[in-house]
């Protein structure tokens, strides 16, 4: 587990991912999670999850709002090609994070 890793640490972890490995990133202050894997083509596959608490929450600056109770809401699957794209998304969605490799 890495708490608030640097971009260098995240970049190293992302570059070393194999197709049967992954990284889970969780927010320390909200209930957002990202699961990152790398597919056989070398693209990064990000599964976005968000736990709502009976409020309206926009996710990923989209027009979709979730208003259900305290349950896991899928934010969707995103495919990205480069590490800078992944880091940009992480910084846009999270402030303080906890990273676990699996």
Secondary structure, DSSP 4 states (H G I P E B T S, - for coil): -EES--HHHHHHHHHT--TT-EEEEEESSS-EEEEEEE-TTS-EEEEEEEE--SS-EE-TT-S-EE--SSSEEEEEEEEESSHHHHHHHHHHH-SSEEEEE-
